[in-house]
């Protein structure tokens, strides 16, 4: 866990985003506090706090004063919209680029997907 | 009180003909946990000893909470340095040493000390000279944490402690820091174990400051680039390469200085980017061969 190339706070935020996307964390569900997060994973609390601040700024989480952090209503939909936009840039475009390198016409790729994709 | 800050400018310390610190300048952010890293003999202990007024500087400016620490009772009582020896009185009972600490450290918490003694299975009636290396170190940790000094300097305090005790130390350090924020400087060679605990990193190398940065950006600045040799070389052409490996037509370069569009560039050239653990980055940065090439 947390052994990626991105800064630690980005990896923490990504993990919470992934949990919201997958439905593991539902709207209005309470998430771990910065303190719990820091002590559970032995992470500097300031680093963990940075991840939570980012998620609050993105409306993925919101703060209830004195109670804790919760998943914002509509957070999953917002993340889905963003992930869908990124899907073409980060997943589809490299496939097309690779196909070009290998001399595979884009039509062949499309046909492959139309015929049921990976078998 | 969120902890003492430290400003050091052009600090030089000489022992006879040896220059331990050569005009170093650095800041320690108040209220943060800073990792002090460096190879043996890099000047870490000398620097910490000057901050704690255990040692007199040769020249330069040292400010702890805005004042020169040397013979300064206010700053000295707020600065706690525990060195690898544990810095405790070997022949006196643990309980006696703690009474002495209680007299000198205004924020000392006896309840916490008791809890920590329990946690490390230390009997207050024992005299430290009878303890194993690891237990002696654990007692140093108890003193270092329970003193709650606004500037807490822990210099290789984990030596000899087994892994479960070290993890217990990290956990209690984080928890107590959360409850009572203060400035903590942690010096350790076990970079893998402590890197995530750190907000800031200060790297000393042969008496000079090599890196001063926040821990997350330092770690993220390093990356490995793997792929076809020619592509790798093109990618790293104008970069700071600290290590290279080749296996047939495949090459891997370790680079310091990541850029925002690296992911896209790498994807376009069919290269793979990987993380560099802080420990490896440290090994590369302090390698004399690397420095000569930079």
Interface residues (C-beta under 8 A of the other chain):
Chain A: X2 X3 X4 X5 X6 X7 X8 X9 X35 X38 X39 X41 X42 X43 X44 X45 X46 X47 X50 X94 X97 X98 X101
Chain B: X32 X33 X167 X170 X171 X174 X175 X177 X178 X196 X197 X198 X199 X215 X216 X217 X219 X220 X223 X258 X267 X268 X270 X273 X274 X275 X277
